[in-house]
Amino acid sequence: MVHSNSHSISPDSQNKRRLALVLSFSSLYLIAEVTGRILTKSLALLAYAVNTINDIGGLALAPIAIKLAERLSNSRRT
């Protein structure tokens, strides 16, 4: 028995959408951390905010890596 998948959204685009959603939530979380840091003058929240910036940086690089991986091979790239 052969099963065909005919979804309107490809798994790749769904994963990209999820990645964008996680990036958005992380950015909102960063704003909350910075706001909490300003209001409470907490050094711990500042440390968490810096860690979140690193996470957001990695998440921001992921779409670039996906684009590079999706490129077709040619004589220069195999």
N, C-alpha and C positions, 0 to 999 in steps of 0.2 A: 504494500500500500504506500503510495507516494503522497506526501503532505506538502502542500505549497503554502507559503506564507505570503499573503497579499495584504499587508498592513498599509494604511495611508501614511504612517510615519515610520521611517526607517529606524532601525535600532541605533544607528550612528547619530542621527539627528536627535533622537530621544536622549542619548547620553550627553550630547552637547548641550541640550536644554537643561538637563540635570546639573551639569557642570556650571552653567550660567546661574542657575538657581542657588547653588551652594556658594558661588562667588558673591551673589547679591546678599544672601543671609550673613555671610562672614563680614561683608562690608557694613551691614547694619549693626552687627555685633560689635565691630570695631568702633563705630560711632557711639554706641551705648557705653563701651568701656572708657572712651576718652571723655565723654560727658560725665560719667560717674567719677572719673579721676579728677576732673576739674571741680566738681561739686564737693567731693570728699577729701581732696588733696591726698589721695592714697597712692603710695609708691607701688604697692602690689598691683593695683589696676593699671598703672603705667607699664609695669613689666608684662602683664598680660596683653596689653595693647600692642607692645612691640612684638610679642610672639604672634599675635594675630596678623600683624603686618607681614611677617614672614610667611604665614600660611596663605594669605591673600596673594603674595608674590608668586608662590608656587602654583596656586590655582590660576593665576593670570597667564603663566607660562604654558599651562596645559593646552589651551586651544592652539597655540603656535606649534607645539609639538604634534598635535593631531593633524594640523594642516600639512606640516612637513611629511608626516607619515603617509598621508593620503596621496601625495604626489606620485605620479606614475614613473616607473623606471625607464631609463633611456641608456644610451651608450656611456654617459658620464655617471649616472646613478643606477646601480643594479641592486 
